[in-house]
């Protein structure tokens, strides 16, 4: 029974590692470096913190005179 539990634990770890590797590949392709730094800093933050980060980014866009983005992601 213990080997069954460790097998299922390992498959979850493998899936997680695959997801992290794919995310890292995407993140590393970002340009410029400041965007890469921002994404690396945000990875792992809870949803509430990411929402606060998005609010700050919206405020910065307004200060810079950039158009506001659709908050629905569409």
C-alpha positions as CSV (number, residue, x, y, z in Angstrom):
1,X,0.0,0.0,0.0
2,X,2.8,2.4,0.8
3,X,4.2,2.0,-2.7
4,X,0.8,2.9,-4.2
5,X,0.7,6.1,-2.2
6,X,4.2,7.1,-3.1
7,X,3.4,6.4,-6.8
8,X,0.4,8.7,-6.8
9,X,2.5,11.3,-4.9
10,X,5.2,11.1,-7.5
11,X,2.8,11.5,-10.4
12,X,1.5,14.7,-8.8
13,X,5.1,15.9,-8.4
14,X,5.8,15.0,-12.1
15,X,2.8,17.0,-13.2
16,X,3.8,19.9,-11.1
17,X,7.4,19.8,-12.5
18,X,6.1,19.7,-16.0
19,X,3.8,22.7,-15.4
20,X,6.6,24.7,-13.7
21,X,9.0,23.8,-16.6
22,X,6.5,25.0,-19.2
23,X,5.8,28.2,-17.2
24,X,9.5,28.9,-16.8
25,X,10.0,28.5,-20.6
26,X,7.3,31.0,-21.2
27,X,8.5,33.4,-18.6
28,X,12.1,33.3,-19.9
29,X,11.0,34.2,-23.4
30,X,9.6,37.6,-22.2
31,X,11.2,40.8,-23.2
32,X,12.3,43.3,-22.0
33,X,14.1,42.1,-18.8
34,X,11.9,44.4,-16.6
35,X,8.8,42.4,-17.7
36,X,10.6,39.2,-17.0
37,X,11.5,40.5,-13.5
38,X,7.9,41.5,-12.9
39,X,6.5,38.1,-13.8
40,X,9.2,36.2,-11.8
41,X,8.3,38.3,-8.8
42,X,4.6,37.7,-9.2
43,X,4.8,33.9,-9.7
44,X,3.4,32.2,-6.6
45,X,1.6,35.2,-5.2
46,X,-2.0,34.5,-4.0
47,X,-4.9,35.7,-6.2
48,X,-5.6,38.7,-3.9
49,X,-2.0,39.9,-4.3
50,X,-2.1,39.5,-8.0
51,X,-5.3,41.5,-8.2
52,X,-3.6,44.3,-6.2
53,X,-0.6,44.2,-8.6
54,X,-3.0,44.5,-11.5
55,X,-4.7,47.6,-9.9
56,X,-1.3,49.2,-9.5
57,X,-0.4,48.4,-13.1
58,X,-3.7,50.0,-14.2
59,X,-2.8,53.2,-12.2
60,X,0.7,53.3,-13.7
61,X,-0.8,52.9,-17.2
62,X,-3.1,55.9,-16.5
63,X,-0.1,58.0,-15.2
64,X,1.9,57.2,-18.4
65,X,-1.1,58.1,-20.6
66,X,-1.6,54.6,-21.9
67,X,-5.1,53.3,-22.7
68,X,-6.8,51.2,-20.1
69,X,-7.0,47.5,-20.8
70,X,-10.1,45.4,-20.6
71,X,-10.0,43.8,-17.2
72,X,-11.9,40.7,-18.3
73,X,-8.9,39.5,-20.3
74,X,-10.8,39.4,-23.6
